[in-house]
Amino acid sequence: MSDIKPKFHLITYGCQMNKNDSERMEALLHGLGFASTDTPAEADLILINTCSVRQQAEDRVFGKVHEFEALKETNPKLILGITGCMAGRDRDGVIRKKIPSVDLYFRTADMGQLPRWIGELRPELVNSTDLVEDYLKINPERRSVRQAFVSIQTGCNKFCTYCVVPFARGLEKNRSVKDILDEVRDLAAHGCIEVTLLGQTVNSYLAPDVENFSEENSYQNHFAKLLWEVNQIPDIKRLHFTAPHPLHMTDEVIDAMTLPAHVNFIHLPVQAGDNEVLRRMNRRYTIEQFHEVIGRLRAKIPNLAIGTDIIVGFSGESPEQFQKTIDLYRDVKFDIGYTARYSERSGTAAKRAFKDDVTQEEKKRRWNELQAVMEEVVREKNQQYVDEIVSVLVERHEAPKITDEMLAMPEKIQELLAAQPGMCFGNSREMKLVTFVGGKELVGEIVNVKITKAETWILEGQKT
């Protein structure tokens, strides 16, 4: 191999788990001797880590592949690869046939085969063709040392009728307690202070190595026990998890959310506000049961901020059933909702069993209506933070903007204006975006901010 390192360009679409998978892929490729590049034209290898939740996500991938086909014409040796959920769910190869220019096409779980596959195509690019049997054993390459995602499980056993995850990622597989805690301890040793535990139904976690829980850990539920264990790592100041399933929100899990490191927020997907729609979705709970979970959460943690996921326009959803979703949002007063318009996915039970009979225009109208309700509710709820002090982990800094008007001012005034500290941005423990005047040295620090103004999606304040 030459002294010039081969280069890879990695594109990631989708959820936090995909981002965490990409961090593992980056670490694997760097270990093979690759360097990363932000310029596709410079790359010897281009990988797209795909999302398959909606058709729009897959269409974006097809567009990228078409764009990179032009690069392959000028550089015939370029290796183009597709991984992630789109490749994972393509059991019959129908999607694969649409993109013949792609050289590598593999499930996330098979990323450990990359050394061999690249070596077969271009042996001069890699320093090893050794396989990695379990990709979750690859230590992710983190872009931030202060915050990190840690996968505790992959796959899903729930088989919601609209969802491709069990086909794309397989059945639920839980990582060992030892591997999870070793990863978190290593993160803490390198300066990480906030960890988000990831899983498709994260609170259904079952440890394959219960013997590695501490003897003094008094919880019986495995996920609650894991939360307790992470809380014992002193340098982890903030702990979060996503996405739990309402069925597994036990009293012990709720109790563990009161431990010191846990943020004051939960993202709990509901998907719809009508029992018949939930039944067709195979969500396995009723709206009454969901309300009961919310009641137990708020009884234990009264000021808990709650987010959710909602699908509008699912097959057969009537206007009256959609209205129940609107009513649910107002009743629960969610702090944020991630709303999706239903997108029929090949291979799912909903595709086989139900007709996608809500028009795109109606789906868009329902999305807009729910969005308006959400903004109204959130704006109203956020007023409770005015004059309150919140704890903020600063994530980024923006320097003062130099305007044309400033450039026309005397030089000394320009210098004074340019010397202003700029604006800091970060999330409170309620996962509210907060901004305040501060210097870039605060990035990565946890500071107290007194809120002076509350908008829909941002709280403004002053550092105390």
One Martini backbone bead per residue (centre of mass of N, CA, C, O) as a GRO file, in nm:
protein
  464
    1MET     BB    1   0.098   0.034   0.018
    2SER     BB    2   0.061   0.350   0.024
    3ASP     BB    3   0.090   0.656   0.199
    4ILE     BB    4  -0.178   0.707   0.074
    5LYS     BB    5  -0.485   0.740   0.176
    6PRO     BB    6  -0.772   0.624   0.158
    7LYS     BB    7  -1.117   0.723   0.082
    8PHE     BB    8  -1.417   0.817   0.260
    9HIS     BB    9  -1.782   0.850   0.212
   10LEU     BB   10  -2.039   0.932   0.456
   11ILE     BB   11  -2.392   0.871   0.463
   12THR     BB   12  -2.666   0.978   0.684
   13TYR     BB   13  -2.981   0.838   0.758
   14GLY     BB   14  -3.197   0.911   1.022
   15CYS     BB   15  -3.151   0.785   1.313
   16GLN     BB   16  -2.958   0.743   1.591
   17MET     BB   17  -2.879   0.451   1.518
   18ASN     BB   18  -2.753   0.517   1.248
   19LYS     BB   19  -2.537   0.705   1.363
   20ASN     BB   20  -2.405   0.488   1.539
   21ASP     BB   21  -2.336   0.298   1.306
   22SER     BB   22  -2.152   0.502   1.159
   23GLU     BB   23  -1.942   0.519   1.384
   24ARG     BB   24  -1.853   0.224   1.342
   25MET     BB   25  -1.773   0.245   1.044
   26GLU     BB   26  -1.554   0.454   1.079
   27ALA     BB   27  -1.375   0.287   1.267
   28LEU     BB   28  -1.330   0.053   1.071
   29LEU     BB   29  -1.203   0.220   0.835
   30HIS     BB   30  -0.970   0.342   0.992
   31GLY     BB   31  -0.850   0.057   1.062
   32LEU     BB   32  -0.796   0.005   0.738
   33GLY     BB   33  -0.668   0.312   0.643
   34PHE     BB   34  -0.873   0.527   0.630
   35ALA     BB   35  -1.002   0.838   0.516
   36SER     BB   36  -1.197   1.106   0.550
   37THR     BB   37  -1.452   1.275   0.338
   38ASP     BB   38  -1.655   1.555   0.215
   39THR     BB   39  -1.563   1.464  -0.084
   40PRO     BB   40  -1.675   1.252  -0.318
   41ALA     BB   41  -1.453   1.289  -0.551
   42GLU     BB   42  -1.216   1.173  -0.346
   43ALA     BB   43  -1.333   0.894  -0.330
   44ASP     BB   44  -1.312   0.530  -0.307
   45LEU     BB   45  -1.555   0.536  -0.092
   46ILE     BB   46  -1.918   0.502  -0.085
   47LEU     BB   47  -2.155   0.545   0.183
   48ILE     BB   48  -2.504   0.455   0.253
   49ASN     BB   49  -2.705   0.519   0.532
   50THR     BB   50  -3.026   0.400   0.562
   51CYS     BB   51  -3.368   0.480   0.534
   52SER     BB   52  -3.723   0.313   0.558
   53VAL     BB   53  -3.982   0.451   0.671
   54ARG     BB   54  -4.003   0.613   0.397
   55GLN     BB   55  -4.015   0.677   0.065
   56GLN     BB   56  -3.860   0.943   0.071
   57ALA     BB   57  -3.598   0.820   0.183
   58GLU     BB   58  -3.544   0.633  -0.064
   59ASP     BB   59  -3.549   0.847  -0.289
   60ARG     BB   60  -3.292   0.990  -0.188
   61VAL     BB   61  -3.105   0.754  -0.254
   62PHE     BB   62  -3.152   0.733  -0.555
   63GLY     BB   63  -3.044   1.018  -0.611
   64LYS     BB   64  -2.754   0.966  -0.507
   65VAL     BB   65  -2.679   0.737  -0.692
   66HIS     BB   66  -2.710   0.898  -0.953
   67GLU     BB   67  -2.494   1.106  -0.879
   68PHE     BB   68  -2.255   0.883  -0.846
   69GLU     BB   69  -2.248   0.770  -1.137
   70ALA     BB   70  -2.078   1.001  -1.250
   71LEU     BB   71  -1.823   0.929  -1.086
   72LYS     BB   72  -1.787   0.639  -1.209
   73GLU     BB   73  -1.714   0.740  -1.493
   74THR     BB   74  -1.443   0.890  -1.393
   75ASN     BB   75  -1.430   0.646  -1.155
   76PRO     BB   76  -1.437   0.309  -1.190
   77LYS     BB   77  -1.315   0.232  -0.888
   78LEU     BB   78  -1.549   0.313  -0.745
   79ILE     BB   79  -1.709   0.250  -0.437
   80LEU     BB   80  -2.055   0.157  -0.392
   81GLY     BB   81  -2.264   0.181  -0.094
   82ILE     BB   82  -2.533  -0.002   0.080
   83THR     BB   83  -2.705   0.054   0.388
   84GLY     BB   84  -2.928  -0.045   0.616
   85CYS     BB   85  -3.273  -0.058   0.599
   86MET     BB   86  -3.307  -0.095   0.294
   87ALA     BB   87  -3.129  -0.351   0.272
   88GLY     BB   88  -3.256  -0.516   0.508
   89ARG     BB   89  -3.562  -0.534   0.371
   90ASP     BB   90  -3.448  -0.665   0.089
   91ARG     BB   91  -3.522  -0.985   0.047
   92ASP     BB   92  -3.592  -0.996  -0.289
   93GLY     BB   93  -3.422  -0.759  -0.453
   94VAL     BB   94  -3.588  -0.520  -0.578
   95ILE     BB   95  -3.416  -0.273  -0.504
   96ARG     BB   96  -3.142  -0.366  -0.617
   97LYS     BB   97  -3.230  -0.360  -0.924
   98LYS     BB   98  -3.245  -0.032  -0.930
   99ILE     BB   99  -2.907  -0.040  -0.842
  100PRO     BB  100  -2.652  -0.160  -1.030
  101SER     BB  101  -2.407   0.043  -0.942
  102VAL     BB  102  -2.390  -0.111  -0.689
  103ASP     BB  103  -2.145  -0.294  -0.501
  104LEU     BB  104  -2.263  -0.258  -0.205
  105TYR     BB  105  -2.511  -0.469  -0.019
  106PHE     BB  106  -2.606  -0.424   0.328
  107ARG     BB  107  -2.645  -0.500   0.635
  108THR     BB  108  -2.563  -0.377   0.930
  109ALA     BB  109  -2.473  -0.656   1.063
  110ASP     BB  110  -2.248  -0.682   0.803
  111MET     BB  111  -2.006  -0.473   0.839
  112GLY     BB  112  -1.775  -0.685   0.917
  113GLN     BB  113  -1.729  -0.754   0.593
  114LEU     BB  114  -1.579  -0.512   0.459
  115PRO     BB  115  -1.282  -0.600   0.439
  116ARG     BB  116  -1.339  -0.827   0.231
  117TRP     BB  117  -1.497  -0.673   0.012
  118ILE     BB  118  -1.283  -0.461  -0.050
  119GLY     BB  119  -1.054  -0.666  -0.107
  120GLU     BB  120  -1.194  -0.790  -0.362
  121LEU     BB  121  -1.205  -0.518  -0.529
  122ARG     BB  122  -0.953  -0.352  -0.353
  123PRO     BB  123  -0.671  -0.455  -0.202
  124GLU     BB  124  -0.506  -0.173  -0.185
  125LEU     BB  125  -0.699  -0.033   0.048
  126VAL     BB  126  -0.623  -0.260   0.259
  127ASN     BB  127  -0.471  -0.395   0.573
  128SER     BB  128  -0.734  -0.585   0.599
  129THR     BB  129  -0.964  -0.897   0.605
  130ASP     BB  130  -1.082  -0.901   0.873
  131LEU     BB  131  -1.339  -1.000   1.063
  132VAL     BB  132  -1.651  -0.896   1.222
  133GLU     BB  133  -1.885  -1.060   1.394
  134ASP     BB  134  -1.962  -0.807   1.595
  135TYR     BB  135  -2.048  -0.483   1.543
  136LEU     BB  136  -2.097  -0.401   1.853
  137LYS     BB  137  -1.776  -0.426   1.915
  138ILE     BB  138  -1.743  -0.164   1.786
  139ASN     BB  139  -1.590   0.130   1.849
  140PRO     BB  140  -1.702   0.425   1.829
  141GLU     BB  141  -1.674   0.728   1.645
  142ARG     BB  142  -1.661   1.034   1.792
  143ARG     BB  143  -1.760   1.376   1.755
  144SER     BB  144  -1.839   1.376   2.063
  145VAL     BB  145  -1.730   1.383   2.407
  146ARG     BB  146  -2.002   1.483   2.568
  147GLN     BB  147  -2.179   1.314   2.362
  148ALA     BB  148  -2.376   0.995   2.349
  149PHE     BB  149  -2.449   0.702   2.181
  150VAL     BB  150  -2.602   0.386   2.311
  151SER     BB  151  -2.639   0.071   2.222
  152ILE     BB  152  -2.857  -0.204   2.363
  153GLN     BB  153  -3.023  -0.261   2.092
  154THR     BB  154  -3.164  -0.464   1.832
  155GLY     BB  155  -3.438  -0.463   1.692
  156CYS     BB  156  -3.777  -0.632   1.673
  157ASN     BB  157  -4.096  -0.786   1.820
  158LYS     BB  158  -4.373  -0.618   1.747
  159PHE     BB  159  -4.496  -0.572   1.458
  160CYS     BB  160  -4.583  -0.328   1.330
  161THR     BB  161  -4.763  -0.288   1.040
  162TYR     BB  162  -4.583  -0.022   0.930
  163CYS     BB  163  -4.305  -0.168   0.995
  164VAL     BB  164  -3.950  -0.248   0.899
  165VAL     BB  165  -3.753  -0.326   1.130
  166PRO     BB  166  -3.772  -0.644   1.158
  167PHE     BB  167  -3.660  -0.670   0.857
  168ALA     BB  168  -3.402  -0.479   0.869
  169ARG     BB  169  -3.292  -0.583   1.186
  170GLY     BB  170  -3.465  -0.780   1.318
  171LEU     BB  171  -3.462  -0.920   1.599
  172GLU     BB  172  -3.420  -0.892   1.916
  173LYS     BB  173  -3.101  -0.762   2.048
  174ASN     BB  174  -2.903  -0.786   2.336
  175ARG     BB  175  -2.674  -0.646   2.511
  176SER     BB  176  -2.440  -0.650   2.729
  177VAL     BB  177  -2.372  -0.514   3.024
  178LYS     BB  178  -2.068  -0.503   2.996
  179ASP     BB  179  -2.049  -0.355   2.721
  180ILE     BB  180  -2.209  -0.106   2.797
  181LEU     BB  181  -2.041  -0.016   3.051
  182ASP     BB  182  -1.770  -0.001   2.911
  183GLU     BB  183  -1.852   0.222   2.713
  184VAL     BB  184  -1.939   0.435   2.921
  185ARG     BB  185  -1.672   0.449   3.078
  186ASP     BB  186  -1.502   0.535   2.837
  187LEU     BB  187  -1.653   0.794   2.783
  188ALA     BB  188  -1.605   0.925   3.061
  189ALA     BB  189  -1.287   0.916   3.037
  190HIS     BB  190  -1.333   1.119   2.762
  191GLY     BB  191  -1.572   1.346   2.868
  192CYS     BB  192  -1.843   1.232   2.904
  193ILE     BB  193  -2.190   1.351   3.022
  194GLU     BB  194  -2.387   1.233   2.785
  195VAL     BB  195  -2.636   0.970   2.762
  196THR     BB  196  -2.793   0.766   2.500
  197LEU     BB  197  -3.014   0.514   2.494
  198LEU     BB  198  -3.061   0.251   2.248
  199GLY     BB  199  -3.381   0.144   2.100
  200GLN     BB  200  -3.669   0.032   1.973
  201THR     BB  201  -3.743  -0.104   2.274
  202VAL     BB  202  -3.560  -0.016   2.526
  203ASN     BB  203  -3.750  -0.118   2.783
  204SER     BB  204  -3.714  -0.442   2.690
  205TYR     BB  205  -3.465  -0.508   2.822
  206LEU     BB  206  -3.247  -0.808   2.821
  207ALA     BB  207  -3.011  -0.959   2.992
  208PRO     BB  208  -2.756  -1.200   2.912
  209ASP     BB  209  -2.581  -1.089   3.197
  210VAL     BB  210  -2.688  -1.070   3.509
  211GLU     BB  211  -2.413  -1.105   3.669
  212ASN     BB  212  -2.327  -0.787   3.594
  213PHE     BB  213  -2.483  -0.698   3.813
  214SER     BB  214  -2.512  -0.552   4.096
  215GLU     BB  215  -2.583  -0.649   4.415
  216GLU     BB  216  -2.705  -0.352   4.505
  217ASN     BB  217  -2.917  -0.393   4.290
  218SER     BB  218  -3.276  -0.371   4.350
  219TYR     BB  219  -3.379  -0.424   4.087
  220GLN     BB  220  -3.564  -0.633   3.851
  221ASN     BB  221  -3.565  -0.473   3.610
  222HIS     BB  222  -3.337  -0.452   3.361
  223PHE     BB  223  -3.360  -0.155   3.276
  224ALA     BB  224  -3.350  -0.034   3.558
  225LYS     BB  225  -3.076  -0.156   3.626
  226LEU     BB  226  -2.921  -0.005   3.404
  227LEU     BB  227  -2.979   0.280   3.501
  228TRP     BB  228  -2.841   0.243   3.771
  229GLU     BB  229  -2.556   0.180   3.667
  230VAL     BB  230  -2.508   0.448   3.515
  231ASN     BB  231  -2.546   0.623   3.780
  232GLN     BB  232  -2.257   0.512   3.901
  233ILE     BB  233  -2.124   0.706   3.693
  234PRO     BB  234  -2.003   1.004   3.782
  235ASP     BB  235  -1.956   1.161   3.490
  236ILE     BB  236  -2.258   1.110   3.444
  237LYS     BB  237  -2.504   1.372   3.425
  238ARG     BB  238  -2.666   1.256   3.163
  239LEU     BB  239  -2.975   1.067   3.106
  240HIS     BB  240  -3.104   0.884   2.824
  241PHE     BB  241  -3.391   0.750   2.627
  242THR     BB  242  -3.448   0.565   2.308
  243ALA     BB  243  -3.747   0.403   2.244
  244PRO     BB  244  -4.014   0.352   2.417
  245HIS     BB  245  -4.268   0.135   2.538
  246PRO     BB  246  -4.564   0.136   2.699
  247LEU     BB  247  -4.562  -0.172   2.796
  248HIS     BB  248  -4.258  -0.114   2.954
  249MET     BB  249  -4.371   0.105   3.172
  250THR     BB  250  -4.271   0.059   3.463
  251ASP     BB  251  -4.233   0.139   3.789
  252GLU     BB  252  -3.926   0.095   3.790
  253VAL     BB  253  -3.854   0.272   3.551
  254ILE     BB  254  -3.975   0.529   3.668
  255ASP     BB  255  -3.800   0.532   3.921
  256ALA     BB  256  -3.522   0.546   3.765
  257MET     BB  257  -3.592   0.842   3.652
  258THR     BB  258  -3.511   0.973   3.950
  259LEU     BB  259  -3.234   0.964   3.907
  260PRO     BB  260  -2.988   1.201   3.886
  261ALA     BB  261  -2.910   1.174   3.565
  262HIS     BB  262  -3.186   1.208   3.470
  263VAL     BB  263  -3.376   1.342   3.265
  264ASN     BB  264  -3.679   1.560   3.219
  265PHE     BB  265  -3.747   1.321   2.990
  266ILE     BB  266  -3.980   1.173   2.745
  267HIS     BB  267  -4.009   0.942   2.468
  268LEU     BB  268  -4.355   0.845   2.382
  269PRO     BB  269  -4.502   0.658   2.167
  270VAL     BB  270  -4.843   0.649   2.014
  271GLN     BB  271  -4.948   0.728   1.688
  272ALA     BB  272  -5.254   0.729   1.819
  273GLY     BB  273  -5.607   0.817   1.936
  274ASP     BB  274  -5.723   0.530   1.836
  275ASN     BB  275  -5.806   0.204   1.891
  276GLU     BB  276  -5.847   0.096   1.601
  277VAL     BB  277  -5.584   0.202   1.487
  278LEU     BB  278  -5.400   0.058   1.691
  279ARG     BB  279  -5.488  -0.225   1.607
  280ARG     BB  280  -5.391  -0.204   1.307
  281MET     BB  281  -5.091  -0.138   1.414
  282ASN     BB  282  -5.010  -0.325   1.658
  283ARG     BB  283  -4.956  -0.176   1.956
  284ARG     BB  284  -5.098  -0.327   2.226
  285TYR     BB  285  -5.276  -0.072   2.302
  286THR     BB  286  -5.459   0.167   2.463
  287ILE     BB  287  -5.550   0.478   2.542
  288GLU     BB  288  -5.603   0.411   2.837
  289GLN     BB  289  -5.319   0.291   2.888
  290PHE     BB  290  -5.160   0.539   2.811
  291HIS     BB  291  -5.280   0.727   3.026
  292GLU     BB  292  -5.179   0.554   3.263
  293VAL     BB  293  -4.881   0.602   3.213
  294ILE     BB  294  -4.886   0.907   3.233
  295GLY     BB  295  -4.991   0.913   3.523
  296ARG     BB  296  -4.745   0.768   3.653
  297LEU     BB  297  -4.530   0.966   3.562
  298ARG     BB  298  -4.661   1.230   3.696
  299ALA     BB  299  -4.672   1.121   3.986
  300LYS     BB  300  -4.352   1.092   4.005
  301ILE     BB  301  -4.306   1.335   3.765
  302PRO     BB  302  -4.464   1.625   3.741
  303ASN     BB  303  -4.239   1.794   3.538
  304LEU     BB  304  -4.250   1.621   3.294
  305ALA     BB  305  -4.135   1.586   2.980
  306ILE     BB  306  -4.326   1.510   2.670
  307GLY     BB  307  -4.290   1.299   2.396
  308THR     BB  308  -4.381   1.208   2.046
  309ASP     BB  309  -4.539   0.986   1.810
  310ILE     BB  310  -4.714   1.044   1.487
  311ILE     BB  311  -4.965   0.910   1.270
  312VAL     BB  312  -5.106   1.019   0.971
  313GLY     BB  313  -5.318   0.848   0.758
  314PHE     BB  314  -5.391   0.580   0.816
  315SER     BB  315  -5.538   0.311   0.733
  316GLY     BB  316  -5.878   0.410   0.773
  317GLU     BB  317  -5.864   0.694   0.878
  318SER     BB  318  -6.082   0.893   1.011
  319PRO     BB  319  -6.184   1.197   1.105
  320GLU     BB  320  -6.267   1.100   1.391
  321GLN     BB  321  -6.000   0.958   1.460
  322PHE     BB  322  -5.821   1.205   1.428
  323GLN     BB  323  -5.960   1.376   1.648
  324LYS     BB  324  -5.849   1.196   1.879
  325THR     BB  325  -5.559   1.290   1.843
  326ILE     BB  326  -5.608   1.582   1.909
  327ASP     BB  327  -5.725   1.528   2.191
  328LEU     BB  328  -5.478   1.389   2.306
  329TYR     BB  329  -5.281   1.623   2.282
  330ARG     BB  330  -5.442   1.810   2.471
  331ASP     BB  331  -5.452   1.624   2.720
  332VAL     BB  332  -5.138   1.569   2.756
  333LYS     BB  333  -4.941   1.786   2.666
  334PHE     BB  334  -4.714   1.784   2.475
  335ASP     BB  335  -4.386   1.909   2.406
  336ILE     BB  336  -4.358   1.702   2.158
  337GLY     BB  337  -4.410   1.622   1.801
  338TYR     BB  338  -4.363   1.355   1.567
  339THR     BB  339  -4.490   1.388   1.244
  340ALA     BB  340  -4.639   1.148   1.018
  341ARG     BB  341  -4.703   1.042   0.705
  342TYR     BB  342  -4.830   0.787   0.576
  343SER     BB  343  -4.624   0.508   0.448
  344GLU     BB  344  -4.612   0.269   0.234
  345ARG     BB  345  -4.466  -0.062   0.292
  346SER     BB  346  -4.300  -0.305   0.177
  347GLY     BB  347  -4.367  -0.612   0.365
  348THR     BB  348  -4.596  -0.525   0.526
  349ALA     BB  349  -4.898  -0.577   0.676
  350ALA     BB  350  -5.041  -0.318   0.577
  351LYS     BB  351  -4.994  -0.367   0.275
  352ARG     BB  352  -5.157  -0.641   0.271
  353ALA     BB  353  -5.436  -0.559   0.451
  354PHE     BB  354  -5.440  -0.250   0.356
  355LYS     BB  355  -5.572   0.047   0.245
  356ASP     BB  356  -5.445   0.347   0.108
  357ASP     BB  357  -5.723   0.580   0.165
  358VAL     BB  358  -5.556   0.837   0.222
  359THR     BB  359  -5.490   1.116   0.101
  360GLN     BB  360  -5.236   1.334   0.055
  361GLU     BB  361  -5.399   1.588   0.114
  362GLU     BB  362  -5.515   1.487   0.388
  363LYS     BB  363  -5.250   1.432   0.527
  364LYS     BB  364  -5.151   1.723   0.512
  365ARG     BB  365  -5.386   1.851   0.667
  366ARG     BB  366  -5.343   1.691   0.930
  367TRP     BB  367  -5.058   1.778   0.982
  368ASN     BB  368  -5.120   2.083   1.004
  369GLU     BB  369  -5.320   2.064   1.237
  370LEU     BB  370  -5.133   1.928   1.444
  371GLN     BB  371  -4.909   2.139   1.433
  372ALA     BB  372  -5.081   2.373   1.543
  373VAL     BB  373  -5.148   2.242   1.812
  374MET     BB  374  -4.862   2.196   1.909
  375GLU     BB  375  -4.772   2.495   1.911
  376GLU     BB  376  -4.981   2.591   2.110
  377VAL     BB  377  -4.910   2.403   2.348
  378VAL     BB  378  -4.605   2.465   2.371
  379ARG     BB  379  -4.618   2.769   2.412
  380GLU     BB  380  -4.783   2.750   2.671
  381LYS     BB  381  -4.591   2.562   2.837
  382ASN     BB  382  -4.327   2.745   2.824
  383GLN     BB  383  -4.415   2.972   3.029
  384GLN     BB  384  -4.318   2.819   3.295
  385TYR     BB  385  -4.001   2.911   3.250
  386VAL     BB  386  -4.038   3.184   3.328
  387ASP     BB  387  -3.803   3.273   3.579
  388GLU     BB  388  -3.649   3.017   3.545
  389ILE     BB  389  -3.407   2.767   3.625
  390VAL     BB  390  -3.188   2.605   3.395
  391SER     BB  391  -3.022   2.323   3.274
  392VAL     BB  392  -2.736   2.351   3.043
  393LEU     BB  393  -2.610   2.198   2.754
  394VAL     BB  394  -2.363   2.309   2.561
  395GLU     BB  395  -2.336   2.269   2.192
  396ARG     BB  396  -2.319   2.575   2.076
  397HIS     BB  397  -2.169   2.851   1.878
  398GLU     BB  398  -2.226   3.201   1.795
  399ALA     BB  399  -2.102   3.445   1.639
  400PRO     BB  400  -2.101   3.750   1.563
  401LYS     BB  401  -2.253   3.935   1.325
  402ILE     BB  402  -2.139   4.085   1.028
  403THR     BB  403  -2.247   4.376   0.902
  404ASP     BB  404  -2.271   4.634   0.687
  405GLU     BB  405  -2.320   4.845   0.908
  406MET     BB  406  -2.065   4.778   1.073
  407LEU     BB  407  -1.856   4.836   0.840
  408ALA     BB  408  -1.943   5.156   0.847
  409MET     BB  409  -1.806   5.182   1.100
  410PRO     BB  410  -1.593   5.251   1.311
  411GLU     BB  411  -1.328   5.061   1.403
  412LYS     BB  412  -1.374   5.057   1.715
  413ILE     BB  413  -1.669   4.959   1.700
  414GLN     BB  414  -1.612   4.699   1.551
  415GLU     BB  415  -1.435   4.575   1.774
  416LEU     BB  416  -1.651   4.573   1.996
  417LEU     BB  417  -1.860   4.401   1.847
  418ALA     BB  418  -1.666   4.155   1.784
  419ALA     BB  419  -1.615   4.104   2.110
  420GLN     BB  420  -1.858   3.969   2.145
  421PRO     BB  421  -1.965   3.652   2.258
  422GLY     BB  422  -2.240   3.564   2.173
  423MET     BB  423  -2.416   3.247   2.114
  424CYS     BB  424  -2.578   3.002   2.301
  425PHE     BB  425  -2.655   2.641   2.269
  426GLY     BB  426  -2.906   2.427   2.433
  427ASN     BB  427  -3.017   2.174   2.653
  428SER     BB  428  -3.226   2.092   2.869
  429ARG     BB  429  -3.361   1.849   3.078
  430GLU     BB  430  -3.632   1.894   2.885
  431MET     BB  431  -3.541   1.941   2.586
  432LYS     BB  432  -3.488   2.249   2.563
  433LEU     BB  433  -3.417   2.510   2.373
  434VAL     BB  434  -3.135   2.720   2.455
  435THR     BB  435  -3.056   3.077   2.477
  436PHE     BB  436  -2.743   3.270   2.519
  437VAL     BB  437  -2.510   3.473   2.634
  438GLY     BB  438  -2.182   3.360   2.514
  439GLY     BB  439  -1.903   3.173   2.504
  440LYS     BB  440  -1.720   2.913   2.349
  441GLU     BB  441  -1.613   2.791   2.630
  442LEU     BB  442  -1.911   2.657   2.700
  443VAL     BB  443  -1.876   2.426   2.532
  444GLY     BB  444  -1.972   2.133   2.719
  445GLU     BB  445  -2.124   2.279   2.938
  446ILE     BB  446  -2.289   2.322   3.250
  447VAL     BB  447  -2.556   2.559   3.289
  448ASN     BB  448  -2.723   2.829   3.426
  449VAL     BB  449  -3.057   2.950   3.325
  450LYS     BB  450  -3.251   3.235   3.295
  451ILE     BB  451  -3.568   3.278   3.193
  452THR     BB  452  -3.718   3.546   2.977
  453LYS     BB  453  -3.817   3.373   2.715
  454ALA     BB  454  -4.101   3.210   2.537
  455GLU     BB  455  -4.119   2.998   2.280
  456THR     BB  456  -4.188   2.733   2.097
  457TRP     BB  457  -3.857   2.635   2.028
  458ILE     BB  458  -3.749   2.862   2.241
  459LEU     BB  459  -3.529   2.965   2.503
  460GLU     BB  460  -3.461   3.263   2.673
  461GLY     BB  461  -3.154   3.388   2.842
  462GLN     BB  462  -2.950   3.394   3.147
  463LYS     BB  463  -2.665   3.363   3.291
  464THR     BB  464  -2.587   3.279   3.646
   0.00000   0.00000   0.00000
